[in-house]
């Protein structure tokens, strides 16, 4: 078994090192923000589609009543 540079740094810093934990949480926060923005855009697109379909449905109902 060989010891790598990463192993030495991990032993020196330790898994509970606060700076390392802060870095991990910062990366996680950025990822979650990106995913939320992506989901928000999809939700906005779906809301527009729902509005369009609702208006089309209302128009069809009006046309059917006129017949």
C-alpha positions as CSV (number, residue, x, y, z in Angstrom):
1,X,0.0,0.0,0.0
2,X,1.4,3.4,-1.0
3,X,0.8,6.6,0.7
4,X,-0.2,9.5,-1.6
5,X,0.2,13.2,-1.2
6,X,-3.6,13.4,-0.6
7,X,-3.3,10.9,2.2
8,X,-0.6,12.9,3.9
9,X,-2.6,16.1,3.6
10,X,-5.8,14.4,4.9
11,X,-3.9,13.1,8.0
12,X,-2.3,16.5,8.7
13,X,-5.6,18.4,8.3
14,X,-7.9,15.8,9.6
15,X,-11.4,15.0,8.5
16,X,-12.9,17.3,11.0
17,X,-10.9,20.3,9.9
18,X,-13.2,23.4,9.8
19,X,-11.7,24.9,6.7
20,X,-12.3,21.7,4.8
21,X,-15.8,21.4,6.0
22,X,-16.5,25.0,5.1
23,X,-15.2,24.4,1.6
24,X,-17.4,21.3,1.2
25,X,-20.5,23.2,2.4
26,X,-19.8,26.1,0.1
27,X,-19.5,23.8,-2.9
28,X,-22.7,22.1,-1.8
29,X,-24.5,25.4,-1.4
30,X,-23.4,26.5,-4.9
31,X,-24.7,23.2,-6.4
32,X,-28.0,23.5,-4.6
33,X,-28.4,27.1,-5.7
34,X,-27.8,26.1,-9.3
35,X,-30.3,23.2,-9.1
36,X,-32.9,25.6,-7.5
37,X,-32.5,28.1,-10.3
38,X,-32.8,25.4,-12.9
39,X,-36.0,24.1,-11.3
40,X,-37.3,27.6,-11.0
41,X,-36.9,28.1,-14.8
42,X,-38.7,24.8,-15.5
43,X,-41.6,25.8,-13.1
44,X,-41.9,29.1,-14.9
45,X,-42.1,27.4,-18.3
46,X,-44.7,24.9,-16.9
47,X,-46.8,27.8,-15.5
48,X,-46.8,29.5,-19.0
49,X,-47.9,26.2,-20.6
50,X,-50.7,25.7,-18.0
51,X,-51.9,29.3,-18.7
52,X,-51.8,28.7,-22.4
53,X,-53.7,25.4,-22.1
54,X,-56.2,26.9,-19.7
55,X,-57.0,29.7,-22.2
56,X,-57.3,27.2,-25.0
57,X,-59.7,25.1,-22.9
58,X,-61.8,28.2,-22.2
59,X,-61.9,29.1,-25.9
60,X,-63.0,25.6,-26.8
61,X,-65.8,25.7,-24.2
62,X,-67.0,29.0,-25.5
63,X,-67.0,27.7,-29.1
64,X,-69.0,24.6,-28.0
65,X,-71.6,26.7,-26.3
66,X,-72.1,28.8,-29.4
67,X,-73.0,25.8,-31.5
